[in-house]
Amino acid sequence: MKSYPIRRRVLGRIVADKAREQGDRPFISFEGRTISYRDLDVLSNKLANGLAAQGVAKGTHVALMVENKPEMVLLFVALGKLGAVSVPLNTAAKGELLAYYLEHSDSEVLVADATLVPRLAAIGDRVPKLHNVFSITEEGQQQPTAGSIDWPLSDYAKLLDGSSDSPPDVDVRFNDLHSLLYTSGTTGPSKGNLSTHSHTVSCGVVLAETYGYRADDVLYVCLPVFHGNAWLCSVLPALMADASVAMVRRFSASAFWNDIRRFGVTQFNSLGAMTNFIWSQPPSPADRDHKVRQVMVVPTPKQIYHQFEERFGIKFTSVYALTDCGMVTVRGPADPPSKWESGGKPAPYCEMRIVDDEDFELPRGTPGEIVVRTREPWIFAQGYYNMPEATTQTLRNLWFHTGDRGWMDEDGYIFFVDRKKDAIRRRGENISSFEVEQMILMHPAVLDVAAFPVHSEHSEDEVMVSVVLRDGARLTEAELLHHCNDNMAYFMVPRYVEFLAQLPKTMTEKVEKYKLKEDAQRRLGEIWDREKFGIVVKR
């Protein structure tokens, strides 16, 4: 794999370099379309020049609301070549959330799928800086209108028509801003990470090197490209390794293995409950009929880890990553099997500590907050856009505070414990919601679960769980508590239990626990309570 020093990690220049070297080799396959390395360079040049003719320049903030398709990758590259700032938005955003994204990011231009443009009609008075909208239509679609909003609405395709395919004459450097990557907002308002070109490219470099990606690899992308996992952990590693990407619109458990075989996929990422959904498909003689050699799984599904590897003949790898920092730790195929529960060792460019609430380093094996900093400049995101207080708080004492709790073993491997804000403190005991969830997921009737704190009349917290059962499964609250009592410490056993059809999640499969917590707190007297039913937990 070709090496790019930090000062050469400028996305547009790397794409041009890859086009010269890889030419017509396929880079993206999508619904019968193939975008070669040369196409990626030429089309992004044309798109950049078309956008420049419409006033997009270095530093312009351009919001992107685009479902999975090659256009999203082309926009990332084209805007990077102009030195403009990509603002990828969750395509589920509408109303107040969409207004917040556009207003907070100071976006002046929006490129959106035609089906999403009408959402602007309800928020026009909230985004005065937005002055131009480009609509991406697909075959059979009509150009939309933005309702009563008096914005210029243009066809995305016209940006390419007649535009020069020469690279734009813009001086873009490695430490220039490439994108504002908004967090999922699972604990509050989303923050826009200031991601430089070097931060963006470095994420791809680390994964491609650690996982040993090759030019003949095919990476499957079913997670949304507007999110860091697909963009930073699949598309960019493929680019850096001269590999290719097989892209689909969204994850489908029933279509998953057919896609894997059809595209000849060798690597995919599984996020959140995806792994359980794949595992829950009926066993088949074709389970090992594929070319996949490894899968990056976050988090590691402890209850089915070994069975999954054995059934499908796939090696699990993992990372501990944040949008703010990229890959903080990486567990690759060369790491010993005994470390399978870990997130791996710190990435080569990272220094890491486990600290207490006053930022003093803790001994090995002691849980505390994970803090990190880079050994090289311009590798991490540069704080949060228009949020100086949040930036200062997160970077206090010259360390990036992840807000996650974990511990480091004697060999330097990191083990995730919990989100610091998700930690539950009940009657003097600190409880990991992650561990409660993992133990409940061991029950064969349970498909998904979220554990979180609710206020206790005795001060501190009580443990509540929201549980999703597998199709056709039956389980009572009392039966679930019996399972909990057999598998966890008495103080971890939930007091409140609620069965739901599904958990509220972001588009990136992160459970929105704050929604569950707020809703449960309002209805606590109505929710099943083991103390009301006289169920005594055995010590």
Secondary structure, 3 states (H helix, E strand, C coil): CCCCCHHHCCHHHHHHHHHHHHCCCEEEEECCEEEEHHHHHHHHHHHHHHHHHCCCCCCCEEEEECCCCHHHHHHHHHHHHHCCEEEECCCCCCHHHHHHHHHHCCCCEEEEECCCHHHHHHCHHHCCCCCEEEEECCCCCCCCCCCCCCCCEEECHHHHCCCCCCCCCCCCCCCCEEEEEECCCCCCCCCEEEEEHHHHHHHHHHHHHHCCCCCCCEEEECCCCCCHHHHHHHHHHHHHCCCEEEECCCCCCCCHHHHHHHHCCCEEEEECCHHHHHHCCCCCCCCCCCCCCEEEEECCCCCCHHHHHHHHCCEEEEEEEECCCEEEEEECCCCCHHHCCCCEEECCCEEEEEECCCCCECCCCCCEEEEEEECCCCCCCCCECCCHHHHHHHCHHHCEEEEEEEEECCCCCEEEEEEHHHCEEECCEEECHHHHHHHHCCCCCEEEEEEEEEECCCCCEEEEEEEEECCCCCCCHHHHHHHHHHHCCHHHCCCEEEECCCCCECCCCCECHHHHHHHHHHCHHHCEECCCCCCCCCC
